[in-house]
Amino acid sequence: MSETILSASGLTKTYKQRSGRFGFGTTLVKALDDVSISLKRGGTLAIVGESGSGKSTLARCLLQLQPLDAGEVLFEGRDLAALSGAELRAARRHLQMVFQDPFASLNPRMKVGEIVGEGLLIHKLGSAAERRDRVLRMLQRVGLSAADMEKYPHEFSGGQRQRVGIARALVLEPKVVVCDEPVSALDVSIQAQILLLLKELQAEMGLSYLFISHDLRVVRHVADEVAVMHRGHIVECGDVARIYADPQQEYTRNLLNSIPGHRWMAEATI
């Protein structure tokens, strides 16, 4: 059995939301309600659910980008919340994120070489020449060129910008990468290219992926295990083949039936 590299137990996160006719009242909304997950080293765990189900909140809380109300996140057996500032910064080098929107996640005033190398600079890794070499090699690995280092984000297509985002995350040689809807803003033809690239990089670098998505069609091709989220809860979790062949929850069946060409309910009721 594969070793667990990242786990979470009992995660709870509540937001205050304006309510009432004029917005003067407040309502408490539980974005996460006693959520527990486990990611195996070298594996891919997909978190799926509709918009507002809590997927992105879970991703941010796992990376300590948002504080939790309750619960525990363990990375390689260490409680991230208990780490000191320096220890947490060191751990974060190994916990990186690829964002949903390649247009909004890149600083338009920075050249691509600076964007990809910024993490190396922050973590004080290598000399200037060594950092430049690492950035160049990573850009080439994701399908870009040395000339692209001197360009700005607006000079690239959406798929190319997402390649820049992937290079930025992987240049630090992380152990866990959270992919938050990494292809949802791209054309279908480009989605397949990016998904193939992510799988190739995972095999080469031994990466563990937490893959956030609303699209079960995409998840089927990238994940080993799937956790289905609904209104802040994990309602079903298991091996990807089992989830697709024999979903136990009605919510999961409805998600599957939203995939064009998928006929689980029709076949199951004949």
C-alpha positions in Angstrom: 0.0 0.0 0.0 1.3 3.5 -0.9 2.4 5.8 1.8 0.2 8.8 2.6 2.0 12.1 1.9 -0.8 14.5 2.7 -3.9 13.9 4.9 -6.6 16.0 6.5 -9.0 15.1 9.3 -12.1 16.9 10.6 -11.6 20.1 8.6 -14.2 22.8 9.3 -14.4 26.2 7.8 -17.3 28.7 8.3 -17.9 32.0 6.5 -20.1 34.9 7.4 -22.5 35.7 4.5 -24.7 38.8 4.3 -28.4 38.0 4.4 -31.8 39.8 4.8 -33.6 42.1 2.4 -31.0 44.9 2.7 -28.0 42.8 3.5 -27.8 43.9 7.1 -28.0 40.4 8.6 -25.4 37.7 8.6 -25.7 34.0 8.0 -23.0 31.4 8.8 -22.2 29.1 5.9 -20.1 26.0 6.4 -17.8 25.7 3.4 -16.1 22.7 5.0 -18.0 20.4 7.4 -15.8 17.7 9.0 -13.9 16.9 5.9 -11.2 14.2 5.9 -9.1 13.1 2.9 -5.9 11.2 2.3 -3.5 11.6 -0.7 -1.0 8.8 -1.5 2.6 9.5 -2.5 2.8 9.5 -6.3 -0.9 9.3 -6.7 -3.7 11.6 -7.8 -6.8 12.3 -5.7 -9.5 14.2 -7.4 -11.9 16.4 -5.5 -15.1 16.8 -7.5 -18.4 18.6 -7.1 -20.4 21.5 -8.3 -19.5 25.2 -7.9 -19.9 26.2 -4.3 -19.4 22.6 -3.0 -16.3 23.6 -1.0 -13.6 22.3 -3.3 -11.5 25.4 -3.7 -11.8 26.3 0.0 -10.5 22.8 0.8 -7.5 23.4 -1.5 -6.7 26.8 0.1 -7.0 25.4 3.7 -4.8 22.4 2.9 -2.1 24.8 1.7 -2.6 27.0 4.8 -3.6 29.9 2.6 -6.8 30.2 4.8 -7.1 29.5 8.5 -9.3 26.6 9.6 -11.9 26.7 12.3 -11.1 23.1 13.3 -9.2 20.1 12.0 -5.7 18.9 11.2 -3.6 18.9 8.1 -0.6 16.5 8.0 2.2 16.7 5.4 4.6 13.8 5.7 3.3 13.2 9.1 3.8 16.8 10.4 1.0 19.1 11.5 1.3 22.2 9.3 -0.6 24.4 11.8 2.0 23.5 14.4 5.1 24.5 12.3 7.0 27.8 13.0 7.1 30.5 10.4 10.5 29.3 9.0 9.4 25.6 9.1 6.1 26.4 7.4 7.9 28.4 4.6 10.2 25.4 4.1 7.2 23.0 3.9 5.4 25.3 1.4 8.2 24.9 -1.1 7.0 21.3 -1.4 3.3 22.2 -1.6 2.6 24.1 -4.7 -0.5 25.1 -6.7 -1.6 25.4 -10.3 -4.4 27.9 -10.5 -7.6 27.8 -12.5 -7.3 31.0 -14.5 -4.0 31.3 -16.5 -5.0 34.9 -17.3 -5.4 36.1 -13.8 -2.7 34.1 -12.0 0.3 35.6 -13.8 1.6 39.1 -13.0 1.2 41.1 -16.3 4.1 43.4 -15.4 6.7 40.6 -15.0 8.5 38.7 -17.7 7.9 34.9 -17.8 11.5 34.2 -16.6 10.9 36.4 -13.5 7.5 34.8 -12.9 8.8 31.2 -13.0 11.9 32.1 -11.0 10.2 34.1 -8.3 9.8 31.1 -6.0 13.5 30.2 -6.3 14.4 33.8 -5.3 12.0 33.7 -2.3 13.4 30.4 -1.0 17.0 31.6 -1.8 17.7 28.6 -3.9 20.9 28.8 -6.0 22.9 31.6 -7.5 21.4 33.9 -10.1 23.0 31.8 -12.9 21.7 28.6 -11.3 18.2 30.0 -11.0 18.2 31.1 -14.6 19.3 27.7 -15.7 16.6 26.0 -13.7 13.9 28.3 -15.1 15.1 27.7 -18.6 15.1 23.9 -18.2 11.6 23.9 -16.6 10.2 26.1 -19.4 11.6 23.8 -22.0 10.2 20.8 -20.2 6.6 22.3 -20.4 7.0 23.0 -24.1 8.2 26.6 -24.1 11.5 28.1 -25.3 14.5 30.2 -24.0 13.1 33.2 -26.0 9.9 33.0 -24.0 11.7 34.0 -20.8 11.8 37.6 -22.0 8.2 37.8 -23.0 5.2 39.0 -20.9 2.0 36.9 -20.2 -0.1 38.9 -22.7 2.1 37.6 -25.5 0.9 34.0 -24.9 -2.2 32.0 -25.6 -4.3 30.5 -22.8 -2.7 27.1 -23.0 0.8 28.6 -23.1 0.0 30.7 -20.0 -1.1 27.6 -18.2 2.2 26.0 -19.1 3.9 29.0 -17.5 1.8 28.4 -14.4 2.8 24.7 -14.3 6.5 25.7 -14.7 6.2 28.2 -11.9 4.8 25.5 -9.6 7.2 22.7 -10.5 10.5 24.7 -10.7 10.7 24.4 -6.9 10.6 20.6 -7.3 7.6 20.2 -5.0 6.2 16.9 -3.6 2.5 17.8 -3.7 0.8 19.9 -6.4 -2.8 21.2 -5.9 -4.3 21.6 -9.4 -7.4 23.9 -8.9 -9.5 23.4 -12.1 -6.3 23.7 -14.2 -8.0 23.1 -17.6 -11.5 24.5 -17.1 -10.6 27.9 -18.7 -9.1 26.3 -21.7 -10.5 25.1 -25.1 -11.2 21.3 -25.2 -8.4 20.6 -27.6 -5.9 22.4 -25.3 -7.2 20.6 -22.2 -6.0 17.3 -23.5 -2.5 18.6 -24.1 -2.3 20.1 -20.6 -3.6 16.9 -18.9 -1.1 14.8 -20.8 1.7 17.2 -19.8 0.6 17.0 -16.1 0.7 13.1 -16.3 4.1 13.1 -17.9 5.5 15.4 -15.3 4.0 13.4 -12.5 5.7 10.3 -13.7 9.1 12.0 -14.3 9.1 13.9 -11.0 7.3 11.6 -8.7 4.6 14.2 -8.0 1.4 13.7 -5.9 -1.6 15.6 -7.3 -4.7 16.9 -5.6 -6.9 17.6 -8.6 -9.8 19.9 -8.1 -12.5 19.7 -10.7 -16.2 19.9 -11.5 -15.8 17.8 -14.6 -15.9 14.1 -14.0 -15.1 13.5 -17.7 -11.7 15.1 -17.1 -11.2 13.4 -13.7 -11.6 9.9 -15.2 -8.4 10.3 -17.2 -6.1 11.7 -14.4 -7.2 10.3 -11.0 -6.5 7.2 -9.1 -9.1 8.0 -6.4 -12.1 10.4 -6.3 -13.7 12.2 -3.4 -17.1 13.7 -4.2 -18.0 17.0 -2.3 -21.5 18.4 -1.8 -22.3 21.4 0.4 -19.0 21.1 2.4 -19.2 17.4 2.9 -17.4 14.4 1.3 -20.4 12.3 0.3 -18.5 9.5 -1.4 -14.8 8.5 -1.8 -13.1 5.6 -3.5 -11.2 4.2 -6.4 -11.9 6.0 -9.7 -13.0 2.8 -11.5 -15.4 1.9 -8.7 -16.9 5.4 -8.5 -17.7 5.4 -12.2 -18.9 1.8 -12.3 -20.9 1.7 -9.1 -21.6 5.1 -7.5 -23.3 4.7 -4.1 -24.8 8.2 -3.7 -27.5 9.9 -5.8 -25.5 13.1 -6.0 -22.6 11.2 -7.5 -25.0 9.5 -10.0 -26.3 12.9 -11.0 -22.8 14.2 -11.6 -22.0 11.2 -13.7 -25.2 11.6 -15.7 -24.2 15.1 -16.6 -21.3 13.7 -18.7 -22.3 13.6 -22.4 -22.8 10.0 -23.4 -22.7 8.6 -19.9 -25.8 6.5 -19.3 -25.3 5.1 -15.8 -28.9 5.6 -14.6 -30.4 4.3 -17.8 -28.3 1.2 -17.8 -28.8 0.6 -14.1 -32.6 0.7 -14.3 -33.1 -1.5 -17.4 
